[in-house]
Amino acid sequence: MYFFEWMLWWGNTLAEERKDEVFGKDFMDENQESLKAALEEEHPPLDRPVSDNPRSRGPVYAFNDTYLEMRCGSLEHYRGLITPLVLAAGLFAFGGVYMTLGMLVRGPGHNSILEYLFAIAVIGGLTAGLWYCFFKFKFYIPIRWELFTHRRLLIRFNRKTKQVYLHRPKYAGGVVTMPWDKIIPIHEGAGMRLVLAWMPHRTGQPFVTFAAVGKRAGTAQDLLDEWEFIRRYMEDGPESVPKPRVRSKIPWPWYSLEPQFEGLWPILRHGDWKLWLGKLLMSPAFLILGAGHWVSQLLCWEPRWPKIIREAGQPGKPIPKLTTAEDYDPETCRRLYLNADLWMPKDYDPDAPAEEEFGSQWLP
């Protein structure tokens, strides 16, 4: 499910007149204070180890001397919630159309003309009303989070170009190229994924980019090990880390059960019989969610990198350009700058010397 990625891009490109309506003045004031505090946080340099046990829990789709490719996405374990509802609603909607057409073709039959017309009016009205609400209230937006979209989100670390590439749908920001040396790892704790961030005060761009990499962690150490695996690969090469198991991109059904149990094994290993019993009772729900996840995968398509990214790092091939706000259409670019205060203090000057207080406005 790509709800978080869609929400982030939606906030980045929100119309100016709707910002106060959506976020509110109090939220924006508090957000400004937290952003100023975040500017003072220090992050360890990329050449400093954070773990003695680098390892990836996957899924890894490519691992070679040029690039490392992994799955990303923040709510993969919830993918499958919307799919059964959409299929049921679609069956009802198309069923109404089919019944209406069938009655028109067959004629009144054994019923009176009045009953025949009344039945057509009721079935046709319900069907038309459902489709009207579908488009009027934009019910199609949640469908795009897990149906008829990319089968998975991808992140590719290219050690030759020292760049990181994110493959997302256009409604979530599209494919972007970010610098490796501006990355900020966030490893909060158990139950979370490793989050990689590119903040405006480091990239010089008026938008933030997040990527939730791999699986949910059972312990905080899992996240440190995952980040150390990526860090060593990019800094020291593939020979500095244990070779991970490379997974096929074929949507096998058992792959869809994994997200439901990510991060649970360490908890279950140290839990008592009550915890095991609770999980056993919940297993039908996990199976239903896993089935929905698999159907979602089957109804989506495999993402494909642009040619310049596929060839990046090869001898004689161009290095992809880093993504900027100006790479988007003029209206999106304008909105990205207008919403920059969601991620940077309004009076922050990226060109000011470090010892100075906040200088001129971020927005031109």
C-alpha positions as a printed NumPy array, in Angstrom:
array([[  0.   ,   0.   ,   0.   ],
       [  1.483,   3.337,  -1.058],
       [ -0.623,   5.573,   1.212],
       [  2.353,   7.168,   2.98 ],
       [  4.193,   7.91 ,  -0.259],
       [  1.047,   9.393,  -1.838],
       [  0.325,  11.453,   1.285],
       [  3.848,  12.848,   1.349],
       [  3.74 ,  13.939,  -2.293],
       [  0.203,  15.296,  -1.88 ],
       [  1.417,  17.478,   0.976],
       [  4.432,  18.607,  -1.046],
       [  2.236,  19.717,  -3.957],
       [ -0.773,  21.059,  -2.06 ],
       [ -2.329,  24.248,  -3.437],
       [ -1.378,  27.329,  -1.42 ],
       [ -4.964,  28.254,  -0.538],
       [ -5.561,  24.78 ,   0.952],
       [ -2.482,  24.607,   3.188],
       [ -4.035,  26.41 ,   6.169],
       [ -7.257,  24.459,   5.692],
       [ -5.493,  21.084,   5.726],
       [ -2.678,  21.643,   8.22 ],
       [ -3.904,  24.579,  10.317],
       [ -1.944,  27.497,  11.742],
       [ -1.158,  25.811,  15.078],
       [  0.341,  22.793,  13.337],
       [  2.46 ,  24.977,  11.062],
       [  3.759,  27.034,  14.012],
       [  4.72 ,  23.903,  15.959],
       [  6.223,  22.399,  12.815],
       [  8.424,  25.455,  12.327],
       [  9.87 ,  25.077,  15.83 ],
       [ 10.609,  21.371,  15.349],
       [ 12.262,  22.101,  11.999],
       [ 14.591,  24.65 ,  13.569],
       [ 15.545,  22.09 ,  16.224],
       [ 16.152,  19.452,  13.526],
       [ 18.712,  21.713,  11.846],
       [ 20.919,  21.406,  14.933],
       [ 20.904,  17.595,  14.968],
       [ 24.184,  15.94 ,  14.105],
       [ 24.372,  12.815,  11.969],
       [ 27.321,  10.413,  11.94 ],
       [ 29.464,  10.628,   8.801],
       [ 29.101,   7.911,   6.184],
       [ 32.576,   6.553,   6.875],
       [ 31.719,   5.716,  10.494],
       [ 30.478,   2.148,  11.24 ],
       [ 27.313,   1.749,  13.292],
       [ 27.339,  -2.043,  13.64 ],
       [ 29.784,  -4.949,  13.649],
       [ 27.295,  -7.258,  11.964],
       [ 26.299,  -5.901,   8.54 ],
       [ 23.467,  -7.931,   7.066],
       [ 20.381,  -7.434,   4.969],
       [ 17.075,  -9.075,   5.78 ],
       [ 15.945,  -8.303,   2.215],
       [ 14.222,  -8.533,  -0.027],
       [ 17.181,  -7.868,  -2.33 ],
       [ 16.534,  -7.995,  -6.079],
       [ 20.022,  -7.241,  -7.405],
       [ 23.514,  -7.319,  -5.92 ],
       [ 26.648,  -6.763,  -7.975],
       [ 29.733,  -4.586,  -8.202],
       [ 27.727,  -1.638,  -9.551],
       [ 24.444,  -1.483,  -7.703],
       [ 22.329,  -2.918,  -4.912],
       [ 18.568,  -3.002,  -5.449],
       [ 16.02 ,  -3.537,  -2.673],
       [ 12.312,  -3.236,  -2.004],
       [ 11.052,  -0.132,  -0.289],
       [  7.654,   1.064,   0.861],
       [  6.375,   2.006,   4.298],
       [  3.071,   0.085,   4.575],
       [  3.726,  -3.115,   2.65 ],
       [  2.249,  -5.212,   5.489],
       [ -1.124,  -3.467,   5.032],
       [ -1.272,  -4.093,   1.309],
       [ -4.32 ,  -6.249,   0.673],
       [ -6.79 ,  -4.361,   2.864],
       [ -8.303,  -2.402,  -0.011],
       [ -8.193,  -5.07 ,  -2.704],
       [-11.101,  -7.288,  -1.465],
       [-13.288,  -4.213,  -0.907],
       [-12.561,  -2.893,  -4.392],
       [-13.243,  -6.258,  -6.017],
       [-16.535,  -6.612,  -4.123],
       [-17.617,  -3.059,  -5.041],
       [-16.611,  -3.617,  -8.665],
       [-18.562,  -6.871,  -8.79 ],
       [-21.62 ,  -5.1  ,  -7.412],
       [-21.3  ,  -2.178,  -9.844],
       [-20.767,  -4.307, -12.94 ],
       [-23.391,  -6.744, -11.721],
       [-25.922,  -3.914, -11.62 ],
       [-25.074,  -2.931, -15.177],
       [-25.356,  -6.566, -16.304],
       [-28.746,  -7.054, -14.618],
       [-30.127,  -3.838, -16.099],
       [-29.002,  -4.753, -19.604],
       [-30.287,  -8.295, -19.164],
       [-33.745,  -7.082, -18.175],
       [-33.851,  -4.722, -21.141],
       [-32.938,  -7.536, -23.531],
       [-35.358, -10.107, -22.09 ],
       [-38.295,  -7.71 , -21.809],
       [-41.061,  -7.661, -19.181],
       [-41.41 , -11.454, -19.052],
       [-43.959, -12.552, -16.446],
       [-44.044,  -9.206, -14.652],
       [-46.181,  -6.247, -15.516],
       [-44.785,  -3.291, -17.438],
       [-44.904,  -1.172, -14.265],
       [-42.945,  -3.714, -12.221],
       [-40.477,  -4.124, -15.069],
       [-39.834,  -0.382, -15.349],
       [-39.609,  -0.011, -11.561],
       [-36.978,  -2.775, -11.333],
       [-34.917,  -1.188, -14.108],
       [-35.157,   2.231, -12.439],
       [-34.028,   0.877,  -9.038],
       [-31.135,  -1.237, -10.334],
       [-30.038,   1.389, -12.851],
       [-30.308,   4.19 , -10.297],
       [-28.235,   2.338,  -7.692],
       [-25.591,   1.484, -10.269],
       [-25.428,   5.033, -11.643],
       [-25.305,   6.445,  -8.113],
       [-22.413,   4.17 ,  -7.187],
       [-20.386,   5.217, -10.215],
       [-21.249,   8.885,  -9.597],
       [-19.975,   8.706,  -6.019],
       [-16.899,   6.815,  -7.198],
       [-15.771,   9.74 ,  -9.341],
       [-17.392,  12.597,  -7.397],
       [-15.697,  11.757,  -4.088],
       [-12.526,  10.382,  -5.738],
       [-12.87 ,   6.868,  -4.37 ],
       [-10.463,   5.834,  -7.116],
       [ -7.547,   7.385,  -5.203],
       [ -7.254,   4.602,  -2.565],
       [ -7.399,   2.018,  -5.369],
       [ -4.183,   3.462,  -6.794],
       [ -2.401,   2.728,  -3.518],
       [ -2.388,  -1.018,  -4.18 ],
       [ -4.195,  -1.867,  -7.435],
       [ -3.359,  -1.19 , -11.101],
       [ -0.102,   0.464, -10.126],
       [  3.513,  -0.564,  -9.578],
       [  3.919,  -4.043,  -8.186],
       [  6.536,  -2.776,  -5.75 ],
       [  8.58 ,   0.314,  -4.929],
       [ 12.296,  -0.031,  -5.613],
       [ 15.421,   1.64 ,  -4.333],
       [ 18.746,   1.231,  -6.121],
       [ 22.119,   2.152,  -4.592],
       [ 24.728,   2.753,  -7.293],
       [ 28.23 ,   2.751,  -5.818],
       [ 29.889,   3.799,  -9.093],
       [ 27.891,   7.015,  -9.471],
       [ 27.405,   7.526,  -5.703],
       [ 23.714,   8.023,  -6.272],
       [ 20.483,   6.513,  -4.965],
       [ 17.486,   5.999,  -7.245],
       [ 13.875,   5.669,  -6.096],
       [ 11.239,   4.13 ,  -8.349],
       [  7.755,   5.313,  -7.34 ],
       [  4.495,   5.952,  -9.223],
       [  4.012,   9.454, -10.613],
       [  1.318,  10.198,  -8.038],
       [  3.949,   9.601,  -5.333],
       [  6.71 ,  11.709,  -6.869],
       [  7.891,   9.453,  -9.674],
       [ 11.451,   8.276, -10.284],
       [ 14.042,  10.447,  -8.559],
       [ 17.833,  10.53 ,  -8.359],
       [ 19.293,  11.531,  -4.995],
       [ 22.908,  12.033,  -3.842],
       [ 24.414,   9.347,  -1.62 ],
       [ 26.472,  11.788,   0.444],
       [ 23.34 ,  13.749,   1.54 ],
       [ 21.486,  10.747,   2.926],
       [ 20.172,  10.647,   6.52 ],
       [ 19.459,   7.184,   8.   ],
       [ 16.662,   6.944,  10.572],
       [ 16.558,   3.762,  12.633],
       [ 13.931,   4.284,  15.309],
       [ 13.358,   0.797,  16.731],
       [ 11.464,  -2.475,  16.711],
       [  8.483,  -2.791,  14.407],
       [  9.805,  -0.13 ,  12.047],
       [ 11.618,  -0.156,   8.731],
       [ 14.925,   1.501,   8.013],
       [ 14.038,   4.984,   6.781],
       [ 16.378,   6.936,   4.529],
       [ 15.745,  10.652,   4.152],
       [ 16.983,  13.53 ,   2.049],
       [ 16.149,  16.811,   3.777],
       [ 16.091,  20.229,   2.084],
       [ 18.822,  21.685,   4.284],
       [ 21.189,  19.055,   2.861],
       [ 20.002,  18.722,  -0.74 ],
       [ 19.168,  22.383,  -1.372],
       [ 15.78 ,  21.385,  -2.799],
       [ 12.406,  22.579,  -1.42 ],
       [ 11.028,  19.075,  -0.865],
       [ 11.824,  16.089,   1.313],
       [ 12.329,  12.534,   0.071],
       [ 11.775,   9.465,   2.246],
       [ 12.309,   5.764,   1.55 ],
       [ 11.339,   2.974,   3.955],
       [ 13.725,   0.164,   3.017],
       [ 13.311,  -3.579,   3.398],
       [ 11.374,  -5.389,   6.1  ],
       [ 10.108,  -4.322,   9.5  ],
       [ 12.624,  -4.915,  12.243],
       [ 12.2  ,  -7.228,  15.211],
       [ 14.782,  -5.25 ,  17.2  ],
       [ 16.527,  -1.891,  16.91 ],
       [ 19.772,  -3.72 ,  16.18 ],
       [ 18.232,  -5.138,  12.997],
       [ 17.924,  -1.614,  11.629],
       [ 21.522,  -0.775,  12.509],
       [ 22.702,  -3.978,  10.817],
       [ 20.65 ,  -3.162,   7.71 ],
       [ 22.037,   0.35 ,   7.471],
       [ 25.593,  -0.899,   8.043],
       [ 25.12 ,  -3.382,   5.199],
       [ 24.092,  -0.582,   2.816],
       [ 26.734,   1.811,   4.107],
       [ 29.596,  -0.656,   3.69 ],
       [ 28.415,  -1.702,   0.258],
       [ 28.421,   1.906,  -0.948],
       [ 31.627,   2.941,   0.815],
       [ 33.772,  -0.221,   0.657],
       [ 32.255,  -2.371,  -2.079],
       [ 30.338,  -5.678,  -2.263],
       [ 33.276,  -7.724,  -0.948],
       [ 32.967,  -5.95 ,   2.426],
       [ 29.519,  -7.409,   3.194],
       [ 28.071, -10.935,   3.221],
       [ 26.413, -11.782,  -0.072],
       [ 22.634, -11.596,   0.372],
       [ 20.098, -13.954,  -1.136],
       [ 18.789, -12.384,  -4.345],
       [ 15.047, -12.825,  -4.67 ],
       [ 13.062, -13.351,  -7.857],
       [ 10.553, -10.681,  -8.846],
       [  7.937, -13.288,  -9.735],
       [  4.925, -12.666,  -7.429],
       [  4.819, -16.077,  -5.771],
       [  1.925, -16.354,  -3.276],
       [  4.169, -17.225,  -0.305],
       [  5.996, -13.919,  -0.741],
       [  2.711, -12.18 ,   0.091],
       [  2.552, -13.825,   3.523],
       [  5.951, -12.495,   4.607],
       [  4.927,  -8.852,   5.234],
       [  2.285,  -9.972,   7.738],
       [  4.922, -11.644,   9.936],
       [  7.818,  -9.194,   9.555],
       [  9.251,  -8.269,  12.919],
       [  7.156, -10.846,  14.818],
       [  9.634, -13.695,  15.185],
       [ 11.84 , -12.109,  17.886],
       [  8.707, -11.178,  19.83 ],
       [  7.228, -14.655,  19.533],
       [ 10.539, -16.299,  20.413],
       [ 10.591, -14.534,  23.76 ],
       [  6.823, -14.554,  24.324],
       [  4.725, -16.886,  26.46 ],
       [  1.986, -19.281,  25.376],
       [ -0.692, -16.563,  25.58 ],
       [  1.056, -14.544,  22.893],
       [  1.378, -17.613,  20.688],
       [ -2.302, -18.432,  21.22 ],
       [ -3.299, -14.873,  20.294],
       [ -1.325, -15.012,  17.079],
       [ -2.8  , -18.421,  16.267],
       [ -6.323, -17.049,  16.661],
       [ -5.402, -14.146,  14.388],
       [ -3.908, -16.392,  11.715],
       [ -7.11 , -16.428,   9.543],
       [ -6.876, -12.627,   9.324],
       [ -3.221, -12.902,   8.279],
       [ -4.164, -15.418,   5.592],
       [ -6.943, -13.186,   4.24 ],
       [ -4.619, -10.176,   4.182],
       [ -1.923, -12.258,   2.496],
       [ -4.408, -13.403,  -0.164],
       [ -5.396,  -9.793,  -0.8  ],
       [ -1.714,  -8.869,  -1.044],
       [ -1.124, -11.57 ,  -3.643],
       [ -4.144, -10.553,  -5.753],
       [ -2.91 ,  -6.973,  -5.576],
       [  0.482,  -8.078,  -6.879],
       [ -1.145,  -9.966,  -9.758],
       [ -3.189,  -6.901, -10.765],
       [ -0.128,  -4.631, -10.878],
       [  2.834,  -4.365, -13.232],
       [  6.57 ,  -4.655, -12.692],
       [  8.308,  -1.255, -12.544],
       [ 11.074,  -0.622, -15.069],
       [ 13.928,   1.817, -14.619],
       [ 14.621,   4.494, -17.252],
       [ 17.439,   3.597, -19.613],
       [ 19.837,   6.192, -18.191],
       [ 19.509,   4.62 , -14.719],
       [ 19.821,   1.054, -16.035],
       [ 23.102,   2.038, -17.704],
       [ 24.397,   4.257, -14.891],
       [ 27.852,   3.228, -13.719],
       [ 28.791,   1.441, -16.956],
       [ 31.913,   2.62 , -18.805],
       [ 31.205,   5.494, -21.167],
       [ 27.586,   5.921, -20.038],
       [ 26.28 ,   9.257, -18.697],
       [ 25.675,   9.858, -15.01 ],
       [ 22.001,  10.625, -14.252],
       [ 21.209,  14.18 , -13.251],
       [ 20.145,  14.746,  -9.651],
       [ 16.435,  15.468,  -9.314],
       [ 15.432,  19.092,  -8.663],
       [ 12.115,  20.902,  -8.334],
       [ 12.599,  22.319, -11.812],
       [ 12.412,  18.807, -13.295],
       [  8.654,  18.814, -12.705],
       [  6.068,  20.807, -14.625],
       [  5.9  ,  24.567, -13.813],
       [  2.809,  24.314, -11.604],
       [  4.213,  21.423,  -9.551],
       [  7.538,  23.234,  -9.234],
       [  5.768,  26.363,  -7.993],
       [  3.839,  24.367,  -5.39 ],
       [  6.977,  22.594,  -4.188],
       [  8.547,  25.958,  -3.406],
       [  5.365,  27.292,  -1.806],
       [  5.199,  24.252,   0.491],
       [  8.886,  24.295,   1.385],
       [  8.021,  25.588,   4.876],
       [  6.652,  22.114,   5.681],
       [ 10.269,  20.92 ,   5.716],
       [ 12.35 ,  24.059,   6.337],
       [ 11.94 ,  27.132,   8.558],
       [ 10.499,  30.033,   6.593],
       [ 13.464,  32.27 ,   7.329],
       [ 16.128,  29.661,   6.591],
       [ 18.801,  30.677,   4.116],
       [ 20.552,  27.632,   2.62 ],
       [ 23.375,  29.835,   1.34 ],
       [ 24.072,  31.537,   4.667],
       [ 27.268,  30.6  ,   6.562],
       [ 26.77 ,  27.95 ,   9.221],
       [ 27.582,  30.3  ,  12.104],
       [ 24.883,  32.794,  11.139],
       [ 21.352,  32.672,  12.454],
       [ 18.526,  32.18 ,  10.039],
       [ 18.897,  34.632,   7.199],
       [ 16.759,  35.435,   4.185],
       [ 13.566,  33.683,   3.145],
       [ 13.824,  30.149,   1.702],
       [ 11.338,  30.996,  -0.996],
       [ 12.512,  33.292,  -3.8  ]])
